[in-house]
């Protein structure tokens, strides 16, 4: 029996190691838990003393929590930027509300709105766009665009946007590219964060279920282009003297590419 248990343990361990090394979702989940769990335990220790055992006052607990915020803020930033995916999306969501997270984290979370490094290097975004235009629409990049800026206008968790110029009309457009493989990463990350919430913050699991439903609709830019076209048509027919909405160029949109009118202006957050 002992020998059988030993063989089974080795087999399970070997399979787990194989999954971590060969399956991207398993590897990302392992990497998250390996880095975040020690941080969680440190926070949980003071929460146990304060909230659960009543052995520490709120004032003393707040002092320790603020020290932990300063201690781990840069580490969490490093994890977020290195793993990207849904972890980066969560940081961007939290950045829109100033009182949602402690100031130590808000210092860098605000940067995720428009200062995220691109996943593409050099001319890779241009080459990727050309590849998707050919594969999904059978169009040639050089026939569509006469200019292309390799420096993105903005980088988000799912995609990034580049300024380009249409060869046919001379109009400037914003070209949004869906990051390769991002849908698989997002689905894996959401599962991992739901597991973490069940342990650390079970009250948020229901919210994550709804978030999962919402984000699983965002990985097809044809659907996004159709939504944009509908908003453009309905809103501008009545409110064109007050607002501007970018017009999508439906003939150039595919699952991985969204081409829309380029509008000059301030960032939405700055405007608000």
C-alpha positions as CSV (number, residue, x, y, z in Angstrom):
1,X,0.0,0.0,0.0
2,X,2.8,2.4,0.9
3,X,4.6,1.7,-2.3
4,X,1.3,2.2,-4.3
5,X,0.7,5.6,-2.6
6,X,4.3,6.6,-3.3
7,X,4.0,5.7,-7.0
8,X,0.6,7.5,-7.2
9,X,2.1,10.6,-5.5
10,X,5.0,10.7,-7.9
11,X,2.7,10.2,-10.8
12,X,0.4,13.0,-9.8
13,X,3.4,15.3,-9.1
14,X,4.9,14.4,-12.5
15,X,1.6,15.1,-14.3
16,X,1.3,18.5,-12.5
17,X,4.8,19.4,-13.4
18,X,4.1,18.4,-17.0
19,X,0.9,20.5,-17.1
20,X,2.7,23.5,-15.7
21,X,5.5,23.2,-18.2
22,X,3.4,22.5,-21.3
23,X,0.1,24.2,-20.7
24,X,0.1,28.0,-20.8
25,X,-3.0,28.3,-18.6
26,X,-1.6,26.0,-15.9
27,X,1.8,27.8,-16.0
28,X,0.1,31.2,-15.6
29,X,-2.0,29.9,-12.7
30,X,1.0,28.4,-11.0
31,X,3.0,31.6,-11.5
32,X,0.2,33.7,-10.0
33,X,-0.2,31.5,-6.9
34,X,3.5,31.2,-6.4
35,X,4.0,35.0,-6.2
36,X,0.7,36.1,-4.7
37,X,0.0,33.5,-2.0
38,X,2.9,34.6,0.3
39,X,1.7,38.2,0.0
40,X,-1.9,37.1,0.8
41,X,-0.7,35.2,3.9
42,X,1.1,38.3,5.3
43,X,-2.1,40.4,4.9
44,X,-4.2,37.5,6.3
45,X,-2.1,37.3,9.4
46,X,-3.0,40.8,10.5
47,X,-6.6,40.3,9.4
48,X,-6.8,37.2,11.7
49,X,-5.4,39.1,14.7
50,X,-7.7,42.1,14.1
51,X,-11.0,41.0,12.6
52,X,-11.2,37.3,13.6
53,X,-9.5,37.0,17.0
54,X,-9.9,40.6,18.2
55,X,-6.3,40.6,19.5
56,X,-5.3,43.8,17.7
57,X,-7.0,47.2,17.5
58,X,-8.2,48.7,14.3
59,X,-5.7,51.5,14.6
60,X,-2.8,49.1,15.0
61,X,-4.0,46.9,12.2
62,X,-4.3,49.9,9.9
63,X,-0.7,50.8,10.7
64,X,0.5,47.3,9.7
65,X,-1.7,47.2,6.6
66,X,-0.3,50.5,5.4
67,X,3.2,49.1,5.9
68,X,2.2,46.1,3.8
69,X,0.8,48.3,1.1
70,X,4.2,50.1,0.8
71,X,6.1,46.8,1.1
72,X,4.2,44.9,-1.7
73,X,3.0,47.6,-4.1
74,X,6.0,47.4,-6.4
75,X,6.0,43.6,-6.3
76,X,2.3,43.5,-7.3
77,X,3.1,46.0,-10.1
78,X,5.8,43.7,-11.3
79,X,3.5,40.7,-11.3
80,X,0.8,42.7,-13.1
81,X,3.0,44.0,-15.9
82,X,4.9,40.7,-16.4
83,X,1.7,38.5,-16.6
84,X,-0.5,41.1,-18.2
85,X,-3.8,39.5,-19.4
86,X,-6.8,39.8,-17.1
87,X,-4.5,40.9,-14.2
88,X,-3.7,44.1,-16.2
89,X,-7.4,44.5,-17.0
90,X,-8.2,44.5,-13.3
91,X,-5.6,47.1,-12.6
92,X,-7.1,49.3,-15.4
93,X,-10.6,48.9,-14.0
94,X,-9.4,49.8,-10.4
95,X,-7.6,52.9,-11.7
96,X,-10.8,54.6,-12.7
97,X,-12.0,55.1,-9.1
98,X,-9.6,57.0,-6.8
99,X,-10.8,55.5,-3.5
100,X,-11.0,51.9,-4.6
101,X,-7.6,50.8,-3.5
102,X,-4.9,52.1,-1.1
103,X,-2.8,55.1,-2.3
104,X,0.4,53.0,-2.4
105,X,-1.2,50.8,-5.2
106,X,-3.0,53.7,-6.9
107,X,0.4,55.4,-7.6
108,X,1.2,52.9,-10.4
109,X,-2.3,51.6,-11.2
110,X,-3.2,55.0,-12.8
111,X,-0.3,54.4,-15.3
112,X,-2.1,51.3,-16.7
113,X,-4.6,53.6,-18.4
114,X,-2.2,54.8,-21.1
115,X,1.4,53.9,-20.2
116,X,1.5,50.2,-20.6
117,X,4.4,48.9,-22.6
118,X,3.4,47.3,-26.0
119,X,3.6,43.6,-26.4
120,X,4.9,44.2,-30.0
121,X,8.5,45.4,-30.7
122,X,9.6,47.5,-33.6
123,X,7.5,46.8,-36.6
124,X,5.8,43.7,-35.2
125,X,2.4,45.3,-34.8
126,X,2.5,46.5,-38.5
127,X,3.5,43.0,-39.6
128,X,0.8,41.4,-37.4
129,X,-1.9,43.7,-38.9
130,X,-0.8,42.8,-42.4
131,X,-0.9,39.1,-41.6
132,X,-4.5,39.4,-40.2
133,X,-5.7,41.6,-43.1
134,X,-4.5,38.9,-45.5
135,X,-5.8,35.9,-43.5
136,X,-9.2,37.2,-42.4
137,X,-10.1,39.7,-45.2
138,X,-7.8,38.7,-48.1
139,X,-6.6,42.4,-48.2
140,X,-3.1,43.7,-48.7
141,X,-1.7,46.1,-46.0
142,X,-0.1,48.4,-48.6
143,X,-3.3,48.7,-50.6
144,X,-5.2,49.9,-47.5
145,X,-2.7,52.1,-45.6
146,X,-0.3,54.7,-47.0
147,X,1.1,55.6,-43.5
148,X,1.4,53.6,-40.2
149,X,2.8,54.8,-36.9
150,X,4.7,52.0,-35.2
151,X,4.4,53.8,-31.8
152,X,0.9,52.9,-30.4
153,X,-1.6,55.6,-29.4
154,X,-2.6,53.4,-26.5
155,X,-2.0,49.9,-25.1
156,X,-4.6,48.0,-23.1
157,X,-5.0,44.5,-21.7
158,X,-6.8,43.1,-24.8
159,X,-5.4,45.2,-27.6
160,X,-3.6,48.3,-28.7
161,X,-4.3,51.1,-31.1
162,X,-2.1,52.6,-33.9
163,X,-2.6,55.7,-36.0
164,X,-2.6,55.1,-39.8
165,X,-3.7,56.8,-43.0
166,X,-6.1,55.3,-45.6
167,X,-4.5,55.2,-49.0
168,X,-7.8,55.6,-50.9
169,X,-9.2,58.7,-49.1
170,X,-6.2,60.2,-47.2
171,X,-8.1,60.1,-43.9
172,X,-6.4,59.2,-40.7
173,X,-7.8,56.2,-38.8
174,X,-7.2,54.5,-35.5
175,X,-6.4,50.8,-36.0
176,X,-7.1,48.5,-33.0
177,X,-5.4,45.2,-32.9
178,X,-6.4,42.2,-30.8
179,X,-3.3,40.8,-29.0
180,X,-2.5,37.3,-30.3
181,X,-3.6,34.5,-27.9
182,X,-5.2,37.0,-25.4
183,X,-8.6,35.2,-25.2
184,X,-7.0,32.0,-23.9
185,X,-5.0,33.9,-21.4
186,X,-8.0,35.9,-20.1
187,X,-10.2,32.8,-19.6
188,X,-7.4,31.1,-17.7
189,X,-6.7,34.2,-15.6
190,X,-10.3,34.7,-14.7
191,X,-10.5,31.0,-13.5
192,X,-7.4,31.6,-11.3
193,X,-8.7,34.9,-9.8
194,X,-12.1,33.2,-9.0
195,X,-10.2,30.5,-7.1
196,X,-8.2,33.2,-5.3
197,X,-11.4,35.0,-4.4
198,X,-13.0,31.9,-3.0
199,X,-10.1,31.8,-0.6
200,X,-9.5,35.4,0.2
201,X,-12.7,37.4,-0.8
202,X,-15.6,35.0,-1.3
203,X,-18.0,37.9,-1.5
204,X,-16.5,38.9,-4.9
205,X,-17.0,35.5,-6.7
206,X,-20.4,36.4,-8.0
207,X,-19.1,39.6,-9.4
208,X,-16.3,37.7,-11.2
209,X,-18.9,35.4,-12.7
210,X,-20.6,38.4,-14.3
211,X,-17.2,39.9,-15.4
212,X,-16.4,36.6,-17.1
213,X,-19.6,36.7,-19.1
214,X,-19.0,40.3,-20.1
215,X,-15.3,39.9,-21.2
216,X,-15.9,36.7,-23.1
217,X,-17.8,38.9,-25.6
218,X,-14.9,41.3,-26.2
219,X,-12.6,39.0,-28.3
220,X,-14.3,39.6,-31.6
221,X,-13.8,43.0,-33.1
222,X,-16.5,42.4,-35.8
223,X,-19.0,42.4,-33.0
224,X,-17.4,45.6,-31.5
225,X,-17.5,47.2,-34.9
226,X,-21.2,46.4,-35.3
227,X,-21.9,47.9,-31.9
228,X,-19.9,51.0,-32.7
229,X,-21.7,51.4,-36.0
230,X,-25.1,51.1,-34.3
231,X,-24.1,53.7,-31.6
232,X,-22.7,56.0,-34.4
233,X,-25.9,55.8,-36.4
234,X,-28.4,56.2,-33.5
235,X,-26.5,58.9,-31.5
236,X,-25.3,61.2,-34.2
237,X,-28.7,61.3,-35.9
238,X,-29.9,63.4,-32.9
239,X,-26.9,64.7,-31.0
240,X,-24.3,65.4,-33.7
241,X,-24.1,69.1,-32.7
242,X,-22.9,68.0,-29.2
243,X,-20.8,64.9,-29.5
244,X,-18.5,63.1,-31.8
245,X,-18.3,59.3,-32.2
246,X,-15.7,57.6,-34.4
247,X,-17.1,55.9,-37.5
248,X,-16.0,52.3,-38.1
249,X,-14.8,51.3,-41.5
250,X,-16.6,48.0,-41.6
251,X,-14.9,46.8,-44.8
252,X,-11.5,46.7,-43.0
253,X,-12.8,45.1,-39.7
254,X,-12.2,41.5,-38.7
255,X,-12.0,39.4,-35.6
256,X,-8.6,40.8,-34.8
257,X,-8.7,44.2,-36.4
258,X,-11.0,47.2,-35.8
259,X,-10.5,50.3,-38.1
260,X,-12.3,53.5,-37.1
261,X,-12.1,57.2,-37.6
262,X,-9.3,59.0,-35.8
263,X,-10.6,61.8,-33.5
264,X,-8.3,64.3,-32.0
265,X,-8.9,65.2,-28.4
266,X,-8.1,64.7,-24.7
267,X,-8.3,61.4,-22.9
268,X,-11.8,60.6,-21.6
269,X,-10.6,60.4,-18.0
270,X,-8.9,63.8,-18.3
271,X,-12.0,65.3,-19.9
272,X,-14.2,64.1,-17.1
